[in-house]
Amino acid sequence: SPLILTWVGIVYVLPFLLFSSGAGVLADRHSKQRMIILLKFTEVLIMLLGVVAFLFKSDWASYTLLFLLSMQSAFFGPPKYSVIPELVKQGDIPKANGLITAFTYFGIIVGTFLASFLTQTTGKNFPLAAGIGVLIALFGFIASAFIPYTEPKHSKKRINPFFICEIYKSLQFAAK
């Protein structure tokens, strides 16, 4: 239904607007490797709760978990991209950036395909399809444990609770 798609779009995008800027500040303060591991663990937990939400056919739980998963993604982006210069040689940064971007889009494409494929092949058994998502998230968590430790940068930058101001400042900076 158009109403459901509207709400899904809002619930999905809102965390990126609300938390991306603050997540960047946190990634500058703490070990990016530790943040990635913690965030991948929270992804597994949220996905497990998603299975439960589908088992109980709870709309409000599904919307809440979509919000939490989007929030997890908003917090995950800054350490994922900014850890690269800490892990690879200066001359390899462009190649590493290209690879992480390529695999990010590959994951989006495969995930989009898997959503409809699993829905159809499981006979719309959403808890089972979500369970497969949990396994994928678990593999991501395990893989994150192999990222070498990165030192925290202890940035003194503060999180601005007025995210609209941050968006405006970023657009002004980009315009220059």
C-alpha positions, 0 to 999 in steps of 0.5 A: 500500500502507498501508506506503508511505503510512505512510512517505511521510507520515512522510518528508513531515512530519518535515522540517517538525518538524525544520527549520521553527523553524531556518528561521525563525531563518535568515529573520530573519538573512539577506535573505529575497529571497536565501533565496527565490531559493536555495531555489527553485534547490534545488527545481529541483535536487531535482526534476531528481534526482527525474526521475533517481530515477524513471528508475532506479526507485529507492525509496530515492532517491525517499524521500530526495528526498521528504525533501529536497523537504519540507526545502526547503519547511520552509525556504521557508515562513518567508522566503516569509511574512515577506518580505511586510512588507518588500515592501508598504506597511503598509496592504496587508499583509492583502491581500498575506497573503490573496493569498499564502495563496490562491495557496499553497492554489491551488498545493496543489490544482492540484499534487494534481490534476496529480499524478494527471492527469499520471500518467494522461495520460502512461500512468504515465510517472513520469519524464515527469510529474516532468519537467513538475514540473521545468518548473514549479519552473523557472518558480518559480525564474525568478519568484523572481529578480524579487523586490526585494532585502530587507536582512538583519535580522542577528537574534542569535536562535540555532537551538535543536537541540531542536525539541521544546522549540521546539514546546512553547514555541510552543504555550505562547505560542499558549495565552496 
